[in-house]
Amino acid sequence: MLIRSVLSRPTQPGGERSLVVFTTPTTTLVTQQAGVIRGQTSARVKAFIGAEVDFWKVERFQQELADADVVVCTPQVWLNILNSG
């Protein structure tokens, strides 16, 4: 699995860690794919769905991303995250 391969790459001490962003076209697939990734890896997976994250502040996004190895969301949610700062 590509996600497992990316996350297994060694990082330098103090170096940046990998964050895998997996986008799907629908919220139903966000939930489904997040479950599959959780079942197939030991990665910390976060599923972001628009109705849940629309009103998060930048600090909340930063904390959620810091606590994740893999983020599963729709392309629009990811665009909103990028635009939030």
Secondary structure, DSSP 8 states (H G I E B T S, - for coil): -HHHHHHTS---TT-----EEEE-SSHHHHHHHHHHHHHH----EEEE-HHHHTT--HHHHHHHHHT-SEEEE-HHHHHHHHHT-
